[in-house]
Amino acid sequence: MKKSVIYTLTDNFESQAHSTSEGVEFWMARDLQHLLGYSKWNNFQGVILKAKTACELSEQKIEDHFADVGKMVIIGSGAEKKISDIMLTRYACYLVAQNGDPRKEQIAFAQRYFAVQTRKAELIEQKMLEHERVQARNKLKETEKELSQVIFEQTGGNQNFAIIRSKGDAALFGRTTQQMKEKWEIKNKPLADFMPTILLKAKDFATEITIFNAKENEMSSERQISNEHITNNETVRKTLISRGIQPENLDPEEDINKIDRRLKSDEKKSLKNPKKLK
C-alpha cells in the first residue's frame, strides 16, 4: 500500500473518531460502514453481529463496546427521521475489521489501525508494510504448494519439487539458492523468509505462470515443468532489471517468522485491556 494512501486513510479514520467525557475513543457504525467500503447497512450489520460474537468469546461484555443509539437524519423531503446506529469502541472497530476481507484496502488498513493504540501514521505505515510482507510470504507458500500438487498430478511424482524451486531461484537471482543464502548470511532457514516483499511477489507471479501453463499445456514431465519455471523466473528477472531492480543486490529483510510473531503479540498486548464505553 502506498504511503500516500496510508496517510489519507489515517486522516479519514481519525476525522470520524469521537471521544466520551471519560476520554474513551469511539466511532459510529454508520460512519465506519463507509470507511470500510460497505455500501449497504444491512450487509454491514452482519459483520457487526460477527464482531459481537467475537467480543463475547473474548470474555468481554458486548454492551461495553457496542452501544445502540439513535440519531436524527434529514431525508429527501427535508423532514427528519430517526435511524439506529451503534457507538463502537476501538476494540469493537478492530473486531469488525477482523471480520472483513483483508484483500480490501480499507479493511487491511483498519485491522492495523485499530490494533495500535497510538495515532502516529508512521507506526501504522510500518505495521502495514510488515503485514503486507507476511501476507506475500503466505501467498507464496500457498502457490508453491499448488505447484507441487500440479507436478504430482501431472507427472506421477513431485520428489524433485525442491530442485525445480531451486532452479527458479537461480533464474530469478542469477545465483543458486545456496549462494544467495551465503550472501544474505542465512543458515538452516528458507531463503524466501528473508526476501523483500517485491521479490516475494515476483517469485509468486513466476510460479503462478508456471502453474497456469503446466495445466494449460498438459505438461506431463518434470523436465517440461522445470524448463517452464526457469523461463518464467528469467522473464520476471528481466522485468525487474528493466525497472532498476537487481534481485541479487537487494538487502535481506528481517526473518518473516519474527515479524509475524511480533505483529500477533502487539495485537494481543494492545487489545488485552480494551477501554469500555461508559
N, C-alpha and C positions, 0 to 999 in steps of 0.2 A: 504494500500500500504506500502511495506517495506521501512524502512529508506534508505537502500542502493539503492533502485530503485529511490527514490525521488532525492537523490544526483546525481545519474547517469543521470537522465532526466534533472536535473538542469544544469549539465555540458554540456549536448547535446544541450539544447536550447541556453545557453549562448555562446557556441562556434560558433553558427551561427548568432549571433547578430552583427549588424554593426551600425555605427553612422555617421550622416551627419556632415558637417563642423560646423553646429549650435548646435551639440550635441544631436540631436534627434535620438533615437534608432529606428532601422528598421530591418526587416527580409525579405529575398527574398522568394517569394511564393513557388518557386520550392524546396527550402530548407525546408520550413515549411511543404510542402506536405509530405515529407518523415519523418519528425519529428512527424507528426500526424498519420502516418501509412497508408497513401493513396498510393496505387501502381500506379494508373493511373491519369495522369494530367487532362484528360477530366472530370473525376469524381470530382476531387478537384476544378476545375473551377466552377462547380455547387455550391459548398459550398461557394466559394468566391462571387459568384453572390448573394447568400442569405445574406452574410455578408454586401455587398454593400447596399442592400435594408434596412437592419437593421441600417446601418450608416445613410442613408438618413432619415429614420423615427426618428432617434435620433437628427435630425436637425443639423447634421454635414455634411460638404461638402465631398463628396466621393473623389474628387481629392486631398484633404488634407491628406488622409490616405491610398489611393490606387493609386500608381503612376506606370503607364505602362512603362516598359523599355525593351530593347532587349540586349541580350548578345551572344557572340560567344562561341560555344562549339565544341569540336572535335568529329567527327562521326567515324564510323568503318573504313572507308578508310583512315583516317588520315587527311582528309580535314576538314575545319571549316564550321560551319553552324550557322546562326543567328536564335535564338529562342526567343519567347516572355517570359517575366517574369514580376513580379509586386513587387514593393517595398511596404512593409506593415509596418505601424506604430504599436506600442504596442497595441493601441486601435483597429486597424484593425485586428491584430492577435487574440485579445480577441474575437471580433465578429465572426471570422472564427471558433474559438474553440467552441463558444457558439452554433454554428450550426452543430456541430459534435455529435457523440454518446458518452455521458458521461460514458457509460459502458466500453469504450475502455480506457485502462490505460493511454495512451499518451494524449488523449483528456481531460480526467478528470484532469490530471495534468496541462495541458495547460490552462484550464479555470481558475485555481487558479494562475498559474504562471504569466499570462498576466494581471491579475486583480490587483496584488500587484505592487507597484512602487519600492520596494526595491528588491535587488537580493539575499538577505540572504536566504540560503536554509533552515535555521532553522525556519524562519517565514512561508515559503512555506509549510514546513512539518506540522506545527501546523494547518495551514489553510486546508491542505489536510485531516488531521485527523478529524477536525471538520466537514468538508464536508462529509467525509465517514460516520460519525455518524449520520448526518442529513439524508443522503440517506438511511441508515439502518433503522432509525425510520420511514421514509416514506414508506419503503418497508414493514415493519411490519404492518403499518396501512392498506395497501392495502391487505395484506394476511389475516388479521383478518376480514376485510370487506368481503373478498371472503368466509371465513369460515362461517360467519354469513349468507350469501346468500345460501350456501350449506345446512346449518341447516334448513333454511326456506323452501327451495325447496324440501328437502327430508323428513322433519318431519311435515310440515304444519305450523310451527311457530318457532320463534327464540327469544322469550321473555326471555329465560334463557341463552342467549349467554354470558352475563356478568358473570353469575355463572360458566359456563363452562370455561371461560377465567381465572377466579379466581382459579379454581381447577388446571388449568395448571400452574399458578404461584406457587401454593402450592407444586406441584410436582417438579417444577424446583428449587425452593429455600429451600424446606423443611420447609417453613413457609408460613403463609397466606399472602395475598396481604396487608392487614391492618398491620400485624406485620412488614412487610418489610417497609411500609410507616413510621411506628413509628421509626424503626431503622434508616432509612435514613432522618427522620425529614421532611416528605413531607405532606403538607396539601392541600386538595382540588385540587390536580392535579394527572394525571395518573402516575402510577409507572414507566411505560416504558419511560416517558420523562426524567428520571434521570438514566436510565440504561447505563452502558458502552457499547461500540459497540459490544464486544464479546457476551454479554447477549442478545442484540437486535437481533443479527444474530442467536443465539442459539434458542431463542424463536420463531423466524420466521421459522427456519428449522423444529422445532417440529410442528408448525401449518401447514406448507406445507405438512408434512407427514399425519397429521390428515385429511386434505382436500383430499389428494390422496386416502387414504384408505377408507374414508367415501364414496367417489364416486365409487371406485373400488368394494367395498363390499356391495354397495347399502344399507348402514345403514339407517334405517327408524325411529329411535327413538333418542331423545336427550340423553338418557341414554347410548346408544351404542357409540355415538359420544363423549360424555363426558368421558367415560372409555378409548376410543381410545386416546383422547387428554392427559389424565393423563399418560397413558403408554408411549406416545411419549416424554413427558416432563421428565418423570422419566429416560428414556433411555438417553436423551440428558444430563441430570444431571450427570448420571454415567460416561458418556464420559468426561465431563468437569472435574469431580473429579479425574478421572484416569490420567488426564493430569495436575494435580496440581491446578486446578481452582475450588474453593469452591464458588459457586454463591452468597450465602448469606453473605459471608465475604468480597466481593468486595466493594469498596467505591462507593458512588453515584457520578455521573458526574453532570456538570452544566446543568440547565434546557435547554433542547434541543430547546425550542422556543426562548430563549435569544440568543443562538448560531446562529440559523437560521436568526434572525433579524440582528445580528451583521455582519454576512457574507454578507448579502444583502446590508447593509449600507456601509460596507467597499468597496464593488464593486462600488457603486454609487459615493462615495467620490473620489475614485482613478480614475474613468472614467469621472468625471464631467467636467474636463478641459483637455481633451486629447491633447497631443502635436501633431503638424502637420508637414508634410513633406514640406519643402520649398526649 
